[in-house]
């Protein structure tokens, strides 16, 4: 089974879009989940972050990143190789 990245996002979140574009440019597919339309995803995101409700939250392998930091995401995405 392929490892997946999930980006918990909100509508109009430009930072969420930046994260997805960054991953796409690296050839990595990510699932974009709108937490304003999916209450279960919001619960999952909140649980992963210990209560933080700020998008984006990026879940990959065994890491959870809050916000978008290119260097941090680059390092974390190495687990997909």
C-alpha positions as CSV (number, residue, x, y, z in Angstrom):
1,X,0.0,0.0,0.0
2,X,1.4,3.4,-1.0
3,X,2.0,5.9,1.8
4,X,-0.3,8.9,1.5
5,X,-0.1,12.5,2.6
6,X,-3.3,14.2,3.9
7,X,-3.6,18.0,3.9
8,X,-6.4,19.2,6.2
9,X,-7.5,22.5,4.7
10,X,-10.2,25.2,4.6
11,X,-11.7,26.9,1.6
12,X,-9.6,29.8,0.3
13,X,-6.5,28.7,2.3
14,X,-3.7,29.9,0.1
15,X,-1.1,28.3,2.4
16,X,-2.9,25.0,1.9
17,X,-2.7,25.5,-1.8
18,X,1.0,26.3,-1.6
19,X,1.7,23.1,0.3
20,X,-0.2,21.0,-2.3
21,X,1.6,22.7,-5.2
22,X,4.9,22.2,-3.5
23,X,4.2,18.5,-3.1
24,X,2.8,18.2,-6.7
25,X,6.0,19.8,-8.1
26,X,7.9,17.0,-6.3
27,X,5.7,14.4,-7.9
28,X,3.9,13.6,-4.6
29,X,0.1,13.2,-4.6
30,X,-1.7,14.5,-1.5
31,X,-5.3,14.1,-0.4
32,X,-6.8,17.5,0.3
33,X,-9.5,17.4,2.9
34,X,-11.8,20.3,3.6
35,X,-12.4,20.3,7.4
36,X,-15.3,22.8,7.0
37,X,-17.3,20.1,5.0
38,X,-16.1,17.0,6.8
39,X,-16.7,16.9,10.6
40,X,-14.8,13.6,11.0
41,X,-11.8,15.1,9.3
42,X,-11.9,18.1,11.6
43,X,-12.0,15.7,14.6
44,X,-9.1,13.7,13.2
45,X,-7.1,16.9,12.6
46,X,-7.8,18.2,16.1
47,X,-6.8,14.9,17.6
48,X,-3.5,14.8,15.6
49,X,-2.6,18.3,16.6
50,X,-3.6,18.2,20.3
51,X,-6.4,20.7,19.7
52,X,-4.9,23.0,17.1
53,X,-7.5,24.1,14.6
54,X,-5.4,26.0,12.1
55,X,-5.0,25.0,8.5
56,X,-3.1,23.5,6.9
57,X,-2.3,20.5,8.9
58,X,-0.2,18.0,7.0
59,X,-0.2,14.3,8.0
60,X,2.4,12.0,6.4
61,X,4.0,8.8,7.6
62,X,4.4,9.3,11.4
63,X,4.6,13.1,11.3
64,X,2.1,15.9,11.7
65,X,3.1,19.4,10.5
66,X,1.0,22.5,11.3
67,X,1.4,25.2,8.7
68,X,3.6,25.1,5.6
69,X,7.3,25.2,5.9
70,X,9.1,24.1,2.7
71,X,12.2,22.8,4.5
72,X,10.2,21.0,7.2
73,X,7.9,19.4,4.6
74,X,10.9,18.5,2.3
75,X,12.5,16.6,5.2
76,X,9.3,15.0,6.3
77,X,8.4,13.8,2.8
78,X,11.6,11.7,2.7
79,X,9.7,9.0,4.5
80,X,7.8,8.4,1.2
81,X,10.9,7.4,-0.7
